[in-house]
Amino acid sequence: MKDELEEIDNEIQRLKQKMSDYLKFTKVFDEAPEKIEIQINIMLDDLYKLIEKRSELQNNEY
């Protein structure tokens, strides 16, 4: 269980870094705002799912 939590935490950190990198990338390459919004929403959905999964695992732990 603890390994799963660590793995999810690592995935969350990677996704947060991916979002940060993407935002930097969009400034350099002048991406269309609509495309940026779509990509950020996808990443936020993924982040939400990971956080929910982590929460479920933590609740099952107790």
C-alpha positions, 0 to 999 in steps of 0.5 A: 500500500505504501509503495502505491502511495509513493508511486502515485505521489511520484506521478503527481510530481511528474505531472505537475512538472509536465504542466510547468514545462508545458506552460514555459513551452507555450510562451516560447512557441506562442501556442494558440490559447485554445490549444493551451486550454485544452492541454491544461484541462487534460493535465488537470483532469489527470491530476484530479484522478491521481489525487482521487486515487491517492485519497482512496488509498489513504482512506483504505489504509486506516 
